[in-house]
Amino acid sequence: MSALDTVTHIIAQAPAEGNALMGMLPIILMFVILYFLMIRPQMKRQKEHRNMVANLAKGDEVITSGGILGKVTKVTDSYITVEVSDLADKPVEVVFQRTAVSAVLPKGTIKSL
């Protein structure tokens, strides 16, 4: 193999490597778009929910993921006790995992319903 053949061979390979990168560019762009449209907003929602659950306190009015509306009466590390109704002048309380809370409502929402 002569030196000219070697140089021609090397030059012929260089555009092939550039074409491979250009061929992967649409896939890379697709992952970048996927990250900004789906992954990043989901991570933001998870962080907001984690902060909301961490800041639960006695007296907060909440809605659970099952749709139960009530007032928090007791908070522990993993569970909360929620008063959902009164029966014969005694409160009906239900115990939920803290992560079951889907929203904290403004004070006075239960009385307005």
ROZA-527214 format. One record per residue (C-alpha): residue in three letters; x, y, z. Coordinates in steps of 0.2 Angstrom, whole numbers. Layout:
N
@type=ALA&X=X&Y=Y&Z=Z
...
// end
This chain:
113
@type=MET&X=0&Y=0&Z=0
@type=SER&X=7&Y=17&Z=-5
@type=ALA&X=7&Y=33&Z=5
@type=LEU&X=-5&Y=40&Z=-7
@type=ASP&X=-17&Y=25&Z=-4
@type=THR&X=-15&Y=27&Z=15
@type=VAL&X=-20&Y=46&Z=14
@type=THR&X=-34&Y=43&Z=3
@type=HIS&X=-40&Y=29&Z=14
@type=ILE&X=-39&Y=41&Z=30
@type=ILE&X=-48&Y=55&Z=21
@type=ALA&X=-62&Y=43&Z=15
@type=GLN&X=-65&Y=38&Z=33
@type=ALA&X=-66&Y=56&Z=40
@type=PRO&X=-83&Y=60&Z=33
@type=ALA&X=-90&Y=44&Z=38
@type=GLU&X=-87&Y=48&Z=56
@type=GLY&X=-95&Y=65&Z=54
@type=ASN&X=-110&Y=57&Z=45
@type=ALA&X=-112&Y=45&Z=60
@type=LEU&X=-113&Y=60&Z=72
@type=MET&X=-125&Y=69&Z=61
@type=GLY&X=-136&Y=53&Z=60
@type=MET&X=-137&Y=53&Z=79
@type=LEU&X=-141&Y=71&Z=81
@type=PRO&X=-160&Y=69&Z=79
@type=ILE&X=-160&Y=56&Z=93
@type=ILE&X=-150&Y=67&Z=104
@type=LEU&X=-162&Y=82&Z=100
@type=MET&X=-177&Y=70&Z=104
@type=PHE&X=-170&Y=66&Z=121
@type=VAL&X=-166&Y=84&Z=125
@type=ILE&X=-184&Y=89&Z=120
@type=LEU&X=-191&Y=74&Z=130
@type=TYR&X=-181&Y=80&Z=146
@type=PHE&X=-188&Y=98&Z=145
@type=LEU&X=-206&Y=93&Z=141
@type=MET&X=-209&Y=78&Z=152
@type=ILE&X=-195&Y=73&Z=164
@type=ARG&X=-191&Y=90&Z=171
@type=PRO&X=-209&Y=95&Z=175
@type=GLN&X=-212&Y=78&Z=183
@type=MET&X=-197&Y=81&Z=194
@type=LYS&X=-204&Y=98&Z=199
@type=ARG&X=-221&Y=91&Z=203
@type=GLN&X=-213&Y=77&Z=214
@type=LYS&X=-203&Y=90&Z=223
@type=GLU&X=-218&Y=101&Z=227
@type=HIS&X=-228&Y=86&Z=233
@type=ARG&X=-213&Y=81&Z=244
@type=ASN&X=-212&Y=98&Z=252
@type=MET&X=-231&Y=99&Z=254
@type=VAL&X=-231&Y=82&Z=263
@type=ALA&X=-217&Y=87&Z=274
@type=ASN&X=-225&Y=104&Z=279
@type=LEU&X=-242&Y=96&Z=285
@type=ALA&X=-248&Y=102&Z=302
@type=LYS&X=-262&Y=99&Z=314
@type=GLY&X=-277&Y=109&Z=308
@type=ASP&X=-273&Y=109&Z=289
@type=GLU&X=-288&Y=105&Z=278
@type=VAL&X=-283&Y=92&Z=265
@type=ILE&X=-290&Y=81&Z=251
@type=THR&X=-283&Y=63&Z=250
@type=SER&X=-279&Y=54&Z=234
@type=GLY&X=-295&Y=44&Z=237
@type=GLY&X=-305&Y=60&Z=237
@type=ILE&X=-308&Y=61&Z=255
@type=LEU&X=-309&Y=79&Z=262
@type=GLY&X=-305&Y=82&Z=281
@type=LYS&X=-295&Y=91&Z=294
@type=VAL&X=-279&Y=85&Z=300
@type=THR&X=-279&Y=81&Z=319
@type=LYS&X=-263&Y=72&Z=322
@type=VAL&X=-247&Y=71&Z=312
@type=THR&X=-233&Y=57&Z=315
@type=ASP&X=-218&Y=53&Z=304
@type=SER&X=-227&Y=42&Z=292
@type=TYR&X=-245&Y=44&Z=295
@type=ILE&X=-258&Y=58&Z=298
@type=THR&X=-275&Y=56&Z=307
@type=VAL&X=-289&Y=66&Z=297
@type=GLU&X=-306&Y=70&Z=305
@type=VAL&X=-319&Y=67&Z=291
@type=SER&X=-335&Y=69&Z=300
@type=ASP&X=-345&Y=70&Z=317
@type=LEU&X=-356&Y=55&Z=322
@type=ALA&X=-366&Y=57&Z=338
@type=ASP&X=-355&Y=72&Z=343
@type=LYS&X=-339&Y=61&Z=341
@type=PRO&X=-327&Y=65&Z=327
@type=VAL&X=-324&Y=51&Z=314
@type=GLU&X=-306&Y=50&Z=311
@type=VAL&X=-296&Y=40&Z=298
@type=VAL&X=-278&Y=36&Z=297
@type=PHE&X=-269&Y=39&Z=281
@type=GLN&X=-251&Y=39&Z=275
@type=ARG&X=-244&Y=56&Z=273
@type=THR&X=-241&Y=53&Z=255
@type=ALA&X=-259&Y=50&Z=252
@type=VAL&X=-263&Y=69&Z=253
@type=SER&X=-265&Y=76&Z=236
@type=ALA&X=-269&Y=94&Z=241
@type=VAL&X=-269&Y=106&Z=256
@type=LEU&X=-284&Y=117&Z=255
@type=PRO&X=-286&Y=135&Z=262
@type=LYS&X=-293&Y=136&Z=280
@type=GLY&X=-312&Y=137&Z=281
@type=THR&X=-315&Y=127&Z=265
@type=ILE&X=-324&Y=113&Z=274
@type=LYS&X=-336&Y=125&Z=283
@type=SER&X=-340&Y=133&Z=266
@type=LEU&X=-346&Y=117&Z=259
// end
